[in-house]
């Protein structure tokens, strides 16, 4: 089940979402004023995505952790562990009113 076209699609969407949020936080991705609601929606989706991944690896499930790091049997491997690490570093390095929910 982990090694299928559907899992490749889901992982690539997770990767794209996290990467877009990183670019937005770093100021490399700009949204027009009418897209501000979309930015909040994206941030909410990123938080939900990270929570899903957190739930998958809780309990020290090493097999799933390794799979999220490298998918050797898929055409394209997405390193979600590194992507989430970079996302969290971006939130810490550049905290501002716009990159946290509060």
C-alpha angles and dihedrals in degrees: 000000000000092000106059141107089259093055089048090053093048093047093048090051091050089049093048092048094049092045091051091052091050091051091047092051092048091051093247093115119053126198123203117242092258089056096061091103087052090055090055090047090051092049091050090050091048090053091049091048093051089048091053090051090046090053091050094055100037113116091042094277095182095184093058092041090055091045091053088051097047132004104197096177096053126084091239124031119211117198099212093168092062092041092055090045090054091045092053092046089052091054091049097043096048109028112174140151090268101052103057135053112236 
